[in-house]
Amino acid sequence: MHTLFLLNPTAGKTDCTQQLPQQINAAAARAGLAPEEYTIRITTHAGHARELARTAAAGAQQAGEPLRIFTAGGDGTFNEALTGAYGFAGTAVGCLPYGSGNDFLRTFGTREEFLDLDAQLAGGAVPIDLMQTNICAAGLDAQVAYGIPKFRRIPLCGGEVSYLLSIVEQLCGHIGRRVEYTIDGETFAVDCLMCAICNGRTYGGGFCAGPEAQPDDGWLDVFIVRKVGRLTIAKLLSMYK
């Protein structure tokens, strides 16, 4: 088995590539991995983790060798590696949470647990269901997500702060729309504030859209929130968090 570490230097608040390679080398030695049994690569551009994962997974499948890939970054880096490795037999993908949100892993455990390199290298693979995204949203939460990038350009506005600022902005504008849904053969229309189709539980740095969602149960959990007033939304935000 070969192990590939993909490190994203732009994920999160600090550059993980400054200290993590040395920590990986030490953990690999404790796990009994020879230098030729693992590789550390640093991503250089958007989509690079997908490219590296696809190349490595294709090569491992051709060689008949199991491969495990660990991404050091956020949900975006992890998603790139998943989509790159998807469809190749014998490849498993894991995550070291160095991003700003790290929402996918909240379904399974804490950030501290997944930062434990010794435990990660000793762990085994489990199957999960795959969507193109962990949670697909429409309505207020999608509008909030669309507005986040401009706030991230402001100094000291990390992932969670920029998310909250975008919420405030959207609450000051138009909210709600009439939406028609067809789910499991049933069609109905709703004056809708937002909708979330969930494979995992949280997004936006911990906002819990699907508290009972399980990525390995073969189901998508669909949550539809009817249109309510701004005051009600403000009161419910802390509960949603």
Beta strands, then each sheet from edge to edge (+ up, - down):
strand 1: 2-7
strand 2: 38-42
strand 3: 67-73
strand 4: 91-97
strand 5: 135-139
strand 6: 177-183
strand 7: 186-198
strand 8: 202-203
strand 9: 207-208
strand 10: 221-226
sheet 1: 2+ 1+ 3+ 4+
sheet 2: 5+ 7- 6+
sheet 3: 5+ 7- 10+
sheet 4: 8+ 9-
end
